[in-house]
Amino acid sequence: MPDGNRAQFAVSETGEVIESEPRRRFMSRLFWGAMGIVSAGIAAPIVSYLIAPLLRPSETKDWVRMGRVEDLPLNTPQRLEVARRVVEGWVTEDSAVTAWVVRVPDKIYVFDPHCTHLGCAYRWIEQEKEFFCPCHAGVFSLTGKVVSGPPPRPLDLYAYEVREGALYVVPIPIKQVV
């Protein structure tokens, strides 16, 4: 037989037949290359699943629709509460957004529902036409200014917009200065 048709083998000093080095290297590279392709095929969707939520924009500053402006009575505060879902990364949080909304003829006030003294919930007293915090007897006017009690500053506001007749707020308190 001609030499081109035979497999290339080497014979050790003890007489054992040893496969030639180029074929062994080829098979090793073929095996590890195939393993790399299979591993990449498995890892790509996993990595994509883990990284995709981090690349999505955060929804923490989203506007929350509170209702229609025309449904708000003039000069009478309304406590509005709506459900909100926030998705940040892999965490989905359902929460309620609460605000006191006061519509006066030329403006809308959207207040955070916590007293500026110690964060207690306050309420509207219709007979007195004032907001009252029962924790330490804090009293606020219809526009959120301190009337009496220990609160150090007026009620905190929420940023708001009116779009197509609906009131939208960003439920992050903005501190008012005296």
C-alpha positions as CSV (number, residue, x, y, z in Angstrom):
1,M,0.0,0.0,0.0
2,P,1.1,3.5,-0.7
3,D,2.1,5.6,2.4
4,G,-0.7,8.2,1.7
5,N,-3.5,5.7,2.6
6,R,-2.1,4.5,5.9
7,A,-2.8,6.0,9.3
8,Q,0.2,7.8,10.8
9,F,1.4,6.0,13.9
10,A,4.5,6.2,16.0
11,V,6.2,3.4,17.7
12,S,7.6,3.9,21.2
13,E,10.9,2.5,22.3
14,T,9.1,-0.4,24.1
15,G,7.3,-1.3,20.8
16,E,3.9,0.2,21.6
17,V,2.0,1.8,18.8
18,I,1.2,5.5,19.6
19,E,-1.1,7.6,17.6
20,S,0.5,10.6,16.0
21,E,0.3,14.0,17.7
22,P,-1.5,16.0,15.0
23,R,-4.6,13.8,15.0
24,R,-4.9,13.8,18.8
25,R,-4.6,17.6,18.8
26,F,-7.3,17.9,16.1
27,M,-9.7,15.6,18.0
28,S,-9.1,17.5,21.2
29,R,-9.7,20.9,19.5
30,L,-12.8,19.5,17.8
31,F,-14.2,18.3,21.2
32,W,-13.5,21.5,23.1
33,G,-14.8,23.6,20.2
34,A,-18.1,21.7,20.2
35,M,-18.3,22.0,24.0
36,G,-17.8,25.8,23.7
37,I,-20.6,26.1,21.1
38,V,-23.0,24.0,23.3
39,S,-22.0,26.0,26.4
40,A,-22.6,29.3,24.6
41,G,-25.9,28.1,23.4
42,I,-27.0,27.3,26.9
43,A,-25.4,30.4,28.6
44,A,-26.7,33.0,26.1
45,P,-30.4,32.8,27.1
46,I,-29.5,32.6,30.8
47,V,-27.3,35.7,30.7
48,S,-29.9,37.5,28.6
49,Y,-32.6,36.7,31.2
50,L,-30.4,37.9,34.1
51,I,-29.2,41.1,32.5
52,A,-32.3,42.3,30.6
53,P,-34.1,43.6,33.7
54,L,-31.1,45.7,34.6
55,L,-31.1,47.4,31.2
56,R,-34.8,48.4,31.3
57,P,-35.5,51.9,32.5
58,S,-36.6,52.3,36.1
59,E,-40.2,53.1,36.7
60,T,-39.8,54.9,40.0
61,K,-40.5,58.3,38.6
62,D,-43.6,57.3,36.7
63,W,-46.6,59.5,36.7
64,V,-49.6,58.0,38.5
65,R,-53.1,58.8,37.2
66,M,-55.2,59.9,40.2
67,G,-58.5,60.7,38.5
68,R,-60.3,63.4,36.5
69,V,-59.9,67.0,37.5
70,E,-63.6,67.7,36.8
71,D,-64.6,65.2,39.5
72,L,-62.8,67.2,42.2
73,P,-65.0,69.7,44.0
74,L,-63.8,73.3,44.4
75,N,-62.3,74.2,47.8
76,T,-63.0,70.8,49.3
77,P,-60.0,68.4,49.8
78,Q,-60.3,64.9,48.5
79,R,-58.3,62.0,49.8
80,L,-57.4,60.0,46.7
81,E,-55.9,56.5,46.7
82,V,-54.9,54.5,43.7
83,A,-53.1,51.2,43.2
84,R,-49.7,51.2,41.5
85,R,-47.3,48.5,40.2
86,V,-43.6,49.3,40.2
87,V,-41.2,47.0,38.3
88,E,-37.6,47.5,39.1
89,G,-35.1,44.9,37.9
90,W,-36.6,41.6,39.1
91,V,-38.7,43.1,41.8
92,T,-42.4,43.9,41.2
93,E,-44.0,45.8,44.0
94,D,-47.7,46.6,44.3
95,S,-48.5,49.6,46.4
96,A,-51.1,52.3,47.0
97,V,-50.5,55.9,46.2
98,T,-52.4,58.3,48.5
99,A,-52.7,62.0,48.2
100,W,-54.8,64.8,49.4
101,V,-56.0,66.9,46.4
102,V,-57.4,70.4,46.8
103,R,-58.8,72.2,43.8
104,V,-59.1,76.0,44.1
105,P,-60.3,78.2,41.2
106,D,-56.8,79.0,40.0
107,K,-54.7,76.1,41.2
108,I,-54.5,72.5,42.3
109,Y,-52.6,71.4,45.4
110,V,-51.5,67.8,45.7
111,F,-50.3,67.0,49.2
112,D,-48.3,64.1,50.6
113,P,-50.6,62.4,53.2
114,H,-48.1,62.6,56.1
115,C,-47.7,65.4,58.6
116,T,-44.4,67.3,58.4
117,H,-43.8,67.0,62.1
118,L,-43.4,63.2,62.6
119,G,-45.0,61.7,59.5
120,C,-48.4,60.9,61.1
121,A,-51.5,60.7,58.8
122,Y,-53.7,63.8,59.0
123,R,-57.3,64.3,58.1
124,W,-59.6,67.1,56.9
125,I,-62.0,68.5,59.4
126,E,-64.9,69.9,57.4
127,Q,-66.4,72.0,60.2
128,E,-63.1,73.8,60.9
129,K,-62.0,73.9,57.2
130,E,-58.6,72.7,58.2
131,F,-56.3,69.7,58.1
132,F,-55.7,68.2,61.5
133,C,-53.0,65.8,62.6
134,P,-54.1,64.0,65.8
135,C,-50.6,62.9,66.9
136,H,-49.5,66.3,68.2
137,A,-52.4,68.6,67.3
138,G,-50.8,70.0,64.1
139,V,-53.2,72.2,62.1
140,F,-52.8,73.1,58.4
141,S,-54.8,75.5,56.2
142,L,-56.6,74.5,52.9
143,T,-53.4,75.4,51.0
144,G,-51.1,73.4,53.4
145,K,-49.7,76.2,55.4
146,V,-49.1,75.6,59.2
147,V,-51.9,77.2,61.3
148,S,-50.8,75.9,64.7
149,G,-49.0,73.1,66.4
150,P,-45.5,71.7,66.2
151,P,-45.1,71.0,62.4
152,P,-41.9,72.8,61.2
153,R,-43.1,73.5,57.7
154,P,-46.1,73.4,55.4
155,L,-47.4,70.1,54.0
156,D,-45.2,68.4,51.4
157,L,-46.4,68.6,47.8
158,Y,-46.4,66.1,45.0
159,A,-45.5,67.2,41.5
160,Y,-48.5,67.1,39.3
161,E,-49.7,67.5,35.7
162,V,-53.1,67.8,34.1
163,R,-53.2,65.8,30.8
164,E,-56.4,65.5,28.8
165,G,-58.5,66.4,31.9
166,A,-56.8,63.8,34.1
167,L,-54.6,64.5,37.2
168,Y,-51.2,62.8,37.2
169,V,-48.8,62.9,40.1
170,V,-45.3,61.7,40.9
171,P,-45.6,60.4,44.5
172,I,-42.3,61.7,45.8
173,P,-42.7,64.4,48.4
174,I,-41.4,67.9,47.7
175,K,-40.6,69.9,50.8
176,Q,-42.0,73.4,50.9
177,V,-40.1,76.1,52.6
178,V,-41.7,78.5,55.1
